[in-house]
Amino acid sequence: MELEIFSKVRDYLFENIKRIQKVSKTIAELDCLLSGAITAVKNNYCKPKISKRINHIKIQAGRHPVVEAMNKNEPFVPNDTYLNKDTDKTIIITGPNMAGKSTYMRQVALIVLMAHVGLYVPATSAEISITDKIFTRIGASDDVAFGQSTFMVEMLEVANILNNATSKSLALLDEIGRGTSTFDGLSIAWAVMEYISEKMNMKTLFSTHYHELTELEGVLPGVKNYRITVKEFNDEIIFLRKIVRGGANKSFGVAVAKLANLPSEVIARAKEISNNLENAEINKTIAESNLSKNSSYNQNQVSNANVIGILKDLDINKITPLSAFEILADLIEKIK
């Protein structure tokens, strides 16, 4: 009897399979459009402009749609983005761990993807160029079953980006070179930056803790420095989550380790070692290391170019007094 009933149901479905598939597809499309509309209204999304005539990515007050929805403990801090294929094609992002570098990079990629899908996006306004591919090199993972270490996986992903990206692509590169020694990692990150800047025209977000790379603004075409702002208070760090022009000069790694509740003895010793290393000037500047391929490279010229570039990009009508103070402090540090 079970088999007879099952056979009748099966035969009935088979006879009407095309109708069922058509209705299912229609319901799925309606569900997608309705979900997108409800989300857009509920979260105050905007309709992006996307066109072949637009050659840049310009996002005003962009947000990460998932982080904003999931993290109800603190208000999400929106950030602007501007990328093109000429003056602003590569953004170097510096700042401490936990400050929001990866979140910022991912939100840009998600907004671009949502715009291409046909959805409204989490921003006050957005102009998106036609993007053929979105590449990411984010996070740490290995594949031990195939004999690939974390660093090898990282290098394979970077190679895939450099070999397959086009001038219409968007690339997210997070902490290139961290899986090997400091000097090897810096050398690889440096070479990748030069290759992207000189050989490729894709739009790139490049986050790093190698602060030496911030000196590349003014040396390589289309490179601009941005940093995630933080405040130090009573030996603690406060994450402001705001991205501003300029490069960070420290990563606050020991402070982040303290947030993770490492033993106080370890934290104290780490601070002592860090101070000793800084006093020994183990991290040489780019000029001292003579790493630039340009024989006419001059550290003062680069610093001046950085300062001029930051001032040119400022819109004093759109920055807060706090951001203005942060930028001024950074400029003073650069010209000392």
ABEGO torsion letter per residue (X at the ends): XAAAAAAAAAAAAAAAAAAAAAAAAAAAAAAAAAAAAAAAAAAGBBBBBBBAABABBBBBGBBBAAAAAABAABBBBBBBBBBBABABABBBBBEBBGAGAAAAAAAAAAAAAAAAAGBBBBBABBBBBBBABBBBBBEBBBBAAAGBBAAAAAAAAAAAAAAABBAABBBBBBGBGAABBAAAAAAAAAAAAAAAAAABABBBBBBBABAAAAAABGABBGBBBBBBBBBBBGGBBBBAGBBBBEBBABAGAAAAAAAAGBBAAAAAAAAAAAAAAAAAGABBBAAAAGABABAABBAAAAAAAAAAAAAAABBAAABBAAAAAAAAAAAAAAAX
